[in-house]
């Protein structure tokens, strides 16, 4: 079982979601807690180098969870961001939070 560490921005975005959206995010988080970096799929986007990240999509609600292995400990997964899938905004936010954009 993996421990989770949330970026503060991910917590803020999660708190903005409605009840049904939070329920789906909780299911995705449970998968990450259980499977670690085996959950979701690799995140390879041409516009942003997020190759160190993975994502879980909630297609029905249009949500994504972007997460990565914590640099300090193998058993800790960082939840980088939670957000809507529209216009790749969640990827841009993840790139900013990871220091890949200025």
C-alpha positions in Angstrom: 0.0 0.0 0.0 1.3 3.4 -1.0 1.1 6.7 0.9 -0.1 9.8 -0.8 1.3 13.3 -0.7 -0.9 16.0 -2.3 0.4 19.2 -3.9 -1.6 22.1 -2.2 -3.0 23.1 -5.5 -4.4 19.6 -6.1 -6.1 19.8 -2.7 -7.6 23.2 -3.6 -8.9 21.8 -7.0 -10.3 18.7 -5.3 -12.2 20.9 -2.8 -13.9 22.8 -5.7 -15.4 19.6 -7.1 -19.0 18.6 -6.5 -20.0 15.4 -4.6 -20.2 13.0 -7.6 -16.9 14.3 -9.0 -15.2 13.8 -5.6 -16.5 10.2 -5.4 -14.9 9.4 -8.8 -11.6 11.0 -7.7 -11.7 9.0 -4.5 -12.0 5.8 -6.6 -9.0 6.8 -8.6 -7.0 7.7 -5.5 -7.8 4.3 -4.1 -6.3 2.7 -7.2 -3.2 4.8 -6.8 -2.9 3.9 -3.1 -3.2 0.2 -4.0 -1.1 0.0 -7.2 1.2 3.0 -6.9 2.9 3.8 -10.2 1.2 0.8 -11.9 -2.1 2.7 -11.7 -3.2 4.7 -14.7 -1.2 5.1 -17.8 2.1 6.9 -18.6 1.6 10.5 -19.4 3.4 11.4 -22.6 2.4 14.7 -24.1 4.3 16.5 -26.9 3.7 20.0 -25.6 4.9 19.3 -22.0 7.5 16.8 -20.8 5.5 15.0 -18.1 7.1 11.7 -18.8 7.8 11.2 -15.0 4.0 11.3 -14.4 1.0 9.0 -14.9 -2.7 9.8 -15.2 -6.0 8.3 -14.4 -8.9 9.6 -16.5 -12.5 9.7 -15.4 -13.9 10.1 -18.9 -17.6 10.2 -17.9 -17.0 13.3 -15.8 -14.2 14.7 -17.8 -11.6 14.6 -14.9 -8.0 13.6 -14.6 -5.6 12.9 -11.8 -1.9 13.5 -12.6 0.5 11.8 -10.2 4.2 10.9 -9.9 6.6 9.0 -7.7 7.9 11.0 -4.8 11.6 11.8 -5.2 12.2 11.2 -1.4 10.6 7.8 -0.9 9.6 4.9 -3.1 6.4 4.2 -1.2 5.0 7.7 -1.5 3.1 9.0 -4.6 2.6 12.7 -5.2 -0.8 13.8 -6.4 0.2 16.7 -8.6 -3.1 17.9 -9.8 -6.8 17.1 -10.2 -8.8 18.8 -12.9 -11.0 18.9 -15.9 -9.7 17.5 -19.1 -10.6 20.5 -21.2 -8.0 22.1 -23.5 -5.1 20.3 -21.8 -5.3 22.8 -18.9 -4.6 20.1 -16.4 -1.3 19.3 -18.2 -0.2 22.9 -18.2 -1.0 23.2 -14.5 1.0 20.0 -13.8 4.0 21.3 -15.8 3.9 24.6 -13.9 3.7 22.9 -10.5 6.7 20.6 -11.4 8.7 23.6 -12.5 8.8 22.7 -16.2 7.3 26.1 -17.2 8.1 29.6 -16.0 
